[in-house]
Amino acid sequence: MDLGLQGRNVIVTGGSRGIGFGMAEAFAREGANVAICGRTASSLDQAQESLGAHGTQIIALPCDVGDPAALKAFIEGAAEAMGGLNVMVNNPSGFGRTDDEQGWLAGLDIDLMALVRAGWTAVPLIEKSGGGSLIHISSISGLMASGRTPPYGAVKAAVIQYTKTQAVELASKNIRVNCIAPGSIEFPGGVWDMARQNNPALYKGILDGIPHGRMGRADEVGKLAAFLGSDAASWVTGQTIAADGGQMLS
């Protein structure tokens, strides 16, 4: 499907693996230039090589999104190298699971504040390019009770609320803001891959609650992100779209 993304410039934080890579690849397949960051050099090198096969400009740089200065430098540097910025995708999570200081701090610092800070830097760049899109990655945990992971669910709910606020604030700048709430997505080395190997009872319990009978794939989230970042979604803003195979329905 041609989404009209040829030559657009996209940044995906945490884009070297999993859902982040799935989104970066979806944009690259559509002809966009893509900049990704991550914390592991080896995974960044592999991702850059794989994404480069689609024939667009690919930038892969190490960055700890929890470091405000490093995040700002990455976004500004990537936009300059690509010649502008059209789409900013905020993906990383600190996966704050435990109801204690450490669990809450991980979620607030990475899932929420890194996203907020990225917007502070990216919005003027997107506006300079004539407008575009912000895409935030939340979770279905932010749309319902999150008994196993209280900080994670609460912070992801904050992302959903902030999406609506930003959508209103940035409409006059021709910037759309939307949110994706993935359900259980399985990829090598991810949470559900680890659960399948080490906690089969939990894995089966989650799997049994998904009407389609399988975990989601990173590329399925990626295709949705590419749509939201394209002009095909020009009248879609302030929305949170669950990509969960009906998981919340059961």
C-alpha positions as CSV (number, residue, x, y, z in Angstrom):
1,M,0.0,0.0,0.0
2,D,1.4,3.4,-1.0
3,L,0.8,5.7,2.0
4,G,2.6,8.7,0.4
5,L,5.6,8.5,2.8
6,Q,8.3,8.5,0.2
7,G,11.0,10.9,1.2
8,R,9.4,11.8,4.6
9,N,11.7,11.9,7.6
10,V,10.8,9.8,10.6
11,I,12.4,9.3,14.1
12,V,11.6,6.2,16.1
13,T,13.0,6.1,19.6
14,G,13.8,2.6,20.8
15,G,13.7,1.4,17.2
16,S,16.4,-1.3,17.2
17,R,14.2,-4.2,18.2
18,G,10.7,-5.4,18.9
19,I,7.8,-3.0,18.3
20,G,10.1,-0.1,17.7
21,F,11.9,-2.0,14.9
22,G,8.5,-3.1,13.5
23,M,7.5,0.5,13.2
24,A,10.8,1.7,11.8
25,E,10.6,-1.0,9.1
26,A,7.1,-0.2,8.2
27,F,8.1,3.4,7.5
28,A,11.2,2.4,5.6
29,R,9.2,0.0,3.4
30,E,7.0,3.0,2.5
31,G,10.0,5.0,1.4
32,A,10.6,7.1,4.4
33,N,14.0,8.0,5.8
34,V,14.2,6.7,9.3
35,A,16.4,7.5,12.4
36,I,16.4,5.1,15.3
37,C,18.1,5.0,18.6
38,G,18.7,2.4,21.2
39,R,21.0,1.5,24.1
40,T,22.9,-1.5,22.5
41,A,25.3,-0.9,19.7
42,S,25.1,-4.5,18.3
43,S,21.3,-4.3,18.0
44,L,21.5,-0.9,16.4
45,D,24.0,-2.1,13.8
46,Q,21.8,-5.1,12.9
47,A,18.7,-2.9,12.7
48,Q,20.5,-0.4,10.5
49,E,21.7,-3.0,8.1
50,S,18.2,-4.6,7.9
51,L,16.4,-1.3,7.4
52,G,18.9,-0.2,4.9
53,A,17.8,-2.9,2.5
54,H,14.7,-0.8,1.8
55,G,16.9,1.8,0.1
56,T,16.2,4.8,2.2
57,Q,18.4,6.8,4.5
58,I,18.8,5.1,7.8
59,I,20.4,6.6,10.9
60,A,21.1,4.5,14.0
61,L,22.6,6.1,17.0
62,P,23.0,5.1,20.7
63,C,20.8,7.2,23.1
64,D,19.5,6.8,26.6
65,V,16.1,8.5,26.2
66,G,16.0,8.9,30.0
67,D,18.9,11.4,29.6
68,P,17.2,14.7,28.6
69,A,20.4,16.2,27.0
70,A,21.2,13.0,25.1
71,L,17.6,12.7,23.8
72,K,17.5,16.4,22.6
73,A,20.9,15.9,20.9
74,F,19.7,12.8,19.1
75,I,16.5,14.3,17.8
76,E,18.1,17.5,16.6
77,G,21.1,15.6,15.1
78,A,18.9,13.1,13.3
79,A,16.5,15.8,11.9
80,E,19.5,17.8,10.6
81,A,21.0,14.7,9.0
82,M,17.8,13.8,7.2
83,G,17.0,17.4,6.2
84,G,13.9,17.9,8.5
85,L,11.4,16.0,10.5
86,N,7.8,14.9,9.7
87,V,7.0,12.1,12.1
88,M,8.2,11.5,15.7
89,V,7.4,8.1,17.2
90,N,7.9,7.7,21.0
91,N,8.3,4.1,21.8
92,P,10.6,3.1,24.7
93,S,9.3,1.8,28.0
94,G,11.0,1.5,31.4
95,F,8.5,-1.3,32.1
96,G,7.9,-0.2,35.7
97,R,6.2,-3.3,37.1
98,T,6.7,-3.2,40.9
99,D,4.6,-0.9,43.1
100,D,7.6,0.7,44.7
101,E,9.9,3.7,44.2
102,Q,12.0,2.0,41.6
103,G,9.0,0.7,39.6
104,W,7.3,4.1,39.5
105,L,10.4,6.0,38.7
106,A,11.2,3.8,35.7
107,G,7.8,4.4,34.2
108,L,7.6,8.1,34.9
109,D,11.1,8.8,33.6
110,I,11.0,6.7,30.4
111,D,7.4,6.1,29.4
112,L,6.2,9.6,30.2
113,M,8.9,12.2,30.6
114,A,11.0,11.0,27.7
115,L,7.9,11.3,25.5
116,V,7.2,14.8,26.9
117,R,10.8,15.9,26.4
118,A,10.9,14.5,22.9
119,G,7.9,16.6,22.0
120,W,9.5,19.7,23.3
121,T,12.3,19.2,20.8
122,A,10.5,17.6,17.9
123,V,7.4,19.8,17.6
124,P,9.3,22.9,16.4
125,L,11.1,20.8,13.9
126,I,7.9,19.2,12.6
127,E,6.3,22.6,12.4
128,K,9.2,23.9,10.4
129,S,8.6,21.1,7.9
130,G,5.0,22.2,7.4
131,G,3.4,19.9,9.9
132,G,3.3,16.2,10.5
133,S,2.6,13.7,13.2
134,L,3.5,12.6,16.7
135,I,2.8,9.0,17.6
136,H,3.0,7.7,21.1
137,I,3.1,4.1,22.2
138,S,1.0,3.3,25.2
139,S,-0.6,-0.1,26.1
140,I,-3.9,-1.7,26.7
141,S,-2.7,-1.7,30.3
142,G,-3.5,2.0,30.3
143,L,-7.1,1.3,29.3
144,M,-8.0,-1.1,32.1
145,A,-6.9,-2.2,35.5
146,S,-3.3,-3.4,35.7
147,G,-3.1,-5.6,38.7
148,R,0.3,-7.2,37.9
149,T,2.0,-3.9,36.9
150,P,0.4,-0.9,38.7
151,P,3.0,1.7,37.7
152,Y,3.1,0.6,34.0
153,G,-0.7,0.8,33.7
154,A,-1.0,4.2,35.4
155,V,1.8,5.8,33.3
156,K,0.5,4.4,30.1
157,A,-2.9,5.9,31.0
158,A,-1.1,9.2,31.4
159,V,0.3,8.9,27.9
160,I,-3.3,8.4,26.5
161,Q,-4.5,11.5,28.3
162,Y,-1.5,13.6,27.2
163,T,-2.1,12.5,23.6
164,K,-5.6,14.2,23.7
165,T,-4.1,17.4,25.2
166,Q,-1.3,17.6,22.7
167,A,-3.8,16.9,19.8
168,V,-5.7,20.0,20.7
169,E,-2.7,22.2,21.4
170,L,-0.8,21.3,18.2
171,A,-3.7,21.3,15.7
172,S,-3.0,24.9,14.8
173,K,0.5,23.9,13.9
174,N,-0.8,21.2,11.5
175,I,0.5,18.5,13.8
176,R,-1.6,15.5,14.5
177,V,-1.1,13.4,17.7
178,N,-2.2,9.9,18.1
179,C,-1.5,6.9,20.3
180,I,-1.2,3.2,19.8
181,A,-2.1,0.8,22.6
182,P,-0.7,-2.6,21.8
183,G,-1.9,-5.7,23.5
184,S,0.5,-8.7,24.0
185,I,3.1,-8.5,21.3
186,E,5.6,-11.3,21.0
187,F,9.1,-10.9,19.5
188,P,12.5,-12.5,20.2
189,G,13.9,-11.4,23.5
190,G,10.7,-9.6,24.5
191,V,8.5,-10.0,27.5
192,W,6.2,-12.6,26.1
193,D,9.0,-14.6,24.5
194,M,10.6,-14.8,27.9
195,A,7.3,-15.7,29.5
196,R,6.7,-18.5,27.0
197,Q,10.1,-19.9,28.0
198,N,10.1,-19.2,31.7
199,N,6.5,-18.8,32.8
200,P,4.3,-21.0,30.6
201,A,1.3,-20.8,32.9
202,L,1.2,-17.0,32.6
203,Y,1.8,-17.2,28.8
204,K,-1.0,-19.7,28.3
205,G,-3.3,-17.6,30.5
206,I,-2.8,-14.5,28.4
207,L,-3.0,-16.5,25.1
208,D,-6.3,-18.0,26.1
209,G,-7.7,-14.5,26.6
210,I,-7.0,-13.4,23.0
211,P,-9.9,-14.2,20.7
212,H,-7.6,-14.7,17.7
213,G,-5.7,-17.4,19.6
214,R,-2.2,-15.9,19.1
215,M,0.1,-13.1,20.3
216,G,0.4,-10.0,18.1
217,R,3.4,-9.3,15.9
218,A,5.6,-6.2,15.9
219,D,5.0,-5.6,12.2
220,E,1.2,-5.4,12.9
221,V,1.8,-2.4,15.2
222,G,4.3,-1.0,12.6
223,K,1.7,-0.9,9.8
224,L,-0.7,1.0,12.0
225,A,2.0,3.5,12.9
226,A,2.8,4.0,9.3
227,F,-0.8,4.7,8.5
228,L,-1.1,7.2,11.4
229,G,2.0,9.0,10.3
230,S,0.8,9.3,6.7
231,D,-1.6,11.7,5.0
232,A,-4.0,8.8,4.7
233,A,-4.8,9.6,8.4
234,S,-5.0,13.3,7.8
235,W,-8.3,13.6,9.8
236,V,-7.3,11.4,12.6
237,T,-6.0,13.1,15.8
238,G,-6.2,12.7,19.5
239,Q,-7.1,9.0,19.2
240,T,-5.8,5.9,21.0
241,I,-6.1,2.8,18.9
242,A,-5.8,-0.6,20.5
243,A,-3.8,-3.2,18.4
244,D,-4.6,-6.2,20.5
245,G,-6.5,-8.8,18.4
246,G,-9.6,-8.3,20.6
247,Q,-7.7,-9.0,23.8
248,M,-9.6,-6.4,25.8
249,L,-12.9,-7.8,24.6
250,S,-12.5,-11.1,26.3
